[in-house]
């Protein structure tokens, strides 16, 4: 059995760090006998279909309960194979940010109410 070797290609005194292909001294990128295959691979890479996801229905996300429901629905859709994992990951990521934003908004509302009560008490005691 042939031992794996590094590609023999060198540029500016530095050797390529990729592994050589079986029965070749070069990796796929640097093998002069693979020019046609390399060109075809590059062309195919540009022709890959773009991912167009089906639009999902809008959901109410005005409070934490709405976000929890969205996450539960997304989890179930992932488990059934009904939603792309990248879309599900994006929903999870954005849901985390939304939860934090909702919590901050709720805290700001509470602080505003407390400040209003304090201000009212100051004006009534004068």
C-alpha positions as CSV (number, residue, x, y, z in Angstrom):
1,X,0.0,0.0,0.0
2,X,1.4,3.4,-1.0
3,X,2.0,5.9,1.7
4,X,0.2,9.2,1.4
5,X,2.5,12.1,0.4
6,X,2.1,15.9,0.0
7,X,1.6,17.5,-3.3
8,X,4.9,18.3,-5.0
9,X,3.8,21.8,-6.3
10,X,5.9,24.7,-5.0
11,X,5.3,28.4,-5.3
12,X,7.7,31.0,-3.9
13,X,9.7,28.3,-2.2
14,X,6.6,27.0,-0.3
15,X,5.3,23.5,-1.0
16,X,1.5,22.9,-1.3
17,X,0.1,21.4,1.9
18,X,-2.6,19.3,0.2
19,X,-2.3,15.5,-0.1
20,X,-1.2,14.1,-3.5
21,X,-3.8,12.1,-5.3
22,X,-3.3,8.3,-5.6
23,X,-0.9,7.5,-8.5
24,X,0.1,11.2,-8.8
25,X,2.7,13.5,-7.3
26,X,0.2,16.4,-7.2
27,X,-3.1,17.3,-5.6
28,X,-6.2,17.8,-7.9
29,X,-5.6,21.6,-8.0
30,X,-2.0,21.3,-9.2
31,X,-1.9,18.1,-11.3
32,X,-1.2,19.2,-14.9
33,X,-3.0,16.2,-16.3
34,X,-6.3,17.3,-14.6
35,X,-6.7,20.6,-16.4
36,X,-9.9,19.6,-18.2
37,X,-11.4,18.0,-15.1
38,X,-10.5,21.0,-13.0
39,X,-12.1,23.4,-15.5
40,X,-15.3,21.3,-15.5
41,X,-15.4,21.2,-11.7
42,X,-15.0,25.1,-11.6
43,X,-17.8,25.4,-14.2
44,X,-20.1,23.0,-12.3
45,X,-19.4,24.9,-9.1
46,X,-20.9,28.1,-10.6
47,X,-23.9,26.2,-11.8
48,X,-25.1,24.8,-8.5
49,X,-28.7,25.5,-7.9
50,X,-29.4,28.4,-5.5
51,X,-31.4,27.6,-2.5
52,X,-34.8,29.1,-2.7
53,X,-36.8,28.4,0.4
54,X,-40.6,28.3,0.4
55,X,-41.9,31.3,2.3
56,X,-43.2,30.4,5.7
57,X,-46.4,31.9,7.1
58,X,-46.0,34.9,9.4
59,X,-46.4,34.4,13.1
60,X,-47.2,36.8,16.0
61,X,-44.0,37.6,17.9
62,X,-45.1,40.4,20.2
63,X,-44.2,38.6,23.4
64,X,-42.1,35.7,24.8
65,X,-45.0,33.3,24.4
66,X,-45.1,33.9,20.7
67,X,-41.4,33.2,20.4
68,X,-41.7,30.0,22.5
69,X,-44.5,28.8,20.2
70,X,-42.4,29.6,17.1
71,X,-39.5,27.6,18.5
72,X,-41.7,24.7,19.4
73,X,-43.2,24.7,15.9
74,X,-39.8,24.9,14.3
75,X,-38.5,22.0,16.5
76,X,-41.4,19.8,15.4
77,X,-40.9,20.7,11.7
78,X,-37.2,19.8,11.9
79,X,-38.1,16.5,13.6
80,X,-40.6,15.7,10.8
81,X,-38.1,16.8,8.1
82,X,-40.5,19.6,6.9
83,X,-38.0,22.5,7.2
84,X,-34.5,23.0,6.1
85,X,-32.0,22.9,8.9
86,X,-30.4,26.2,7.9
87,X,-33.7,27.9,8.1
88,X,-34.4,26.3,11.4
89,X,-30.9,27.4,12.7
90,X,-31.6,31.0,11.5
91,X,-35.0,31.0,13.3
92,X,-33.3,29.8,16.5
93,X,-30.6,32.4,16.3
94,X,-33.0,35.3,15.5
95,X,-35.4,34.1,18.2
96,X,-32.6,34.4,20.8
97,X,-32.1,38.0,19.8
98,X,-35.8,38.7,19.8
99,X,-36.3,37.2,23.3
100,X,-33.5,39.5,24.6
101,X,-35.0,42.5,22.9
102,X,-38.4,41.7,24.3
103,X,-37.0,41.4,27.8
104,X,-35.2,44.7,27.5
105,X,-38.3,46.4,26.2
106,X,-40.3,44.9,29.1
107,X,-37.7,46.1,31.6
108,X,-37.8,49.6,30.1
109,X,-41.5,49.7,30.5
110,X,-41.3,48.7,34.1
111,X,-38.6,51.2,34.9
112,X,-40.7,53.9,33.2
113,X,-43.8,53.0,35.3
114,X,-41.7,53.1,38.5
115,X,-40.2,56.5,37.6
116,X,-43.7,57.8,36.9
117,X,-45.0,56.5,40.4
118,X,-42.0,58.1,42.1
119,X,-42.5,61.4,40.3
120,X,-46.2,61.4,41.3
121,X,-45.4,60.7,44.9
122,X,-42.8,63.5,44.9
123,X,-45.3,66.0,43.6
124,X,-48.1,65.0,46.0
125,X,-45.8,65.3,49.1
126,X,-44.7,68.8,48.3
